[in-house]
Amino acid sequence: MEYWYKYRDDLWKRVIVDEYKESSQRFHPRKPDADEKLASNIRRAARMIEGYALCNPWDWFGTFTLSPAYRDRADLDRFRADFMRFIRNLRRKYGDIEALLVPELHKSGDGWHMHGLIRGVPIEALRLFTLREKLPKYIRDKLKAGEKVYDWPAYRLAFGWVDMEPIRSRDAAARYITKYITKSGDSTAQVLELGKHMYYTTRGLARPQLVQKTENASGCLPEAFPAWLVPGNSYEYDYGEVQWFEYPRDRCTSRF
């Protein structure tokens, strides 16, 4: 089977799924064990996060924490619900605000914070950090390098520490947040063990569109496929291969 997905006008993906072994016998995989099931769930979540990240225009990458002084950092459900309510309330002031959030367990194991992509928060709602303040080393290093990192006062007063960075490349930000969930194995496993979601989104985000599904006709381009796209990253996996098609430009090397 061959599947063509449209992420944006300038970004498409072809997925080939091999349904037969070399012996021409249909492949019936054995029941996966716990580790394989975890890996499968992580891959599925990573694909969803990748789709949301690539299909929507984001403004900011943020890290969002909870202050133990006035928040229970161990209550992930309350964190998610309150954060989403916070965004809905801000829409009354600023209009459309969207978010894609990925929870992470603190290294100490006693609480949660989130990383995420944000759209619609105006720069007037943020405050630029400066080297005159007492800041974590990673932020000071960024400021010294000429990068801009912002505080979000409304969030900080309601929840705790936050830092926001402007996104320079949507594709680079999508790769970063997608790779992040696949590398934070212990934290991700803890999310699943607790029966929680590995990511949260606001409603109405765009998702990849399945444009064409073809059986035994590899290489048949969809009619709507833009002729000016060129092959990008490609890779093989257990049951097939993936080929990206993108705008012909130099690859972005920045973090965001």
Salt bridges, closest charged atoms under 4 A:
GLU2 OE2 - ARG14 NH1 3.92
ASP9 OD1 - LYS6 NZ 2.96
ASP10 OD1 - ARG8 NE 2.93
GLU19 OE1 - ARG26 NH1 3.11
GLU36 OE2 - ARG30 NH2 2.62
GLU50 OE1 - LYS13 NZ 3.70
ASP77 OD2 - LYS196 NZ 2.57
ASP82 OD2 - ARG71 NH1 2.55
ASP82 OD2 - ARG78 NE 2.84
ASP82 OD1 - ARG85 NH1 2.74
ASP96 OD2 - ARG119 NH2 3.56
GLU98 OE1 - ARG91 NH2 3.22
GLU98 OE2 - ARG119 NH2 3.96
GLU104 OE1 - HIS113 NE2 2.65
GLU104 OE1 - HIS115 NE2 2.80
ASP110 OD2 - ARG73 NH2 3.33
GLU133 OE2 - ARG127 NH1 2.99
ASP141 OD2 - LYS137 NZ 2.72
GLU147 OE1 - LYS142 NZ 3.61
ASP151 OD2 - ARG127 NH2 3.49
ASP151 OD2 - ARG156 NH2 2.71
GLU165 OE1 - LYS142 NZ 3.31
GLU165 OE2 - ARG255 NH1 3.45
ASP171 OD1 - ARG8 NH1 3.05
ASP171 OD2 - ARG249 NH2 3.31
GLU246 OE2 - ARG251 NE 2.84
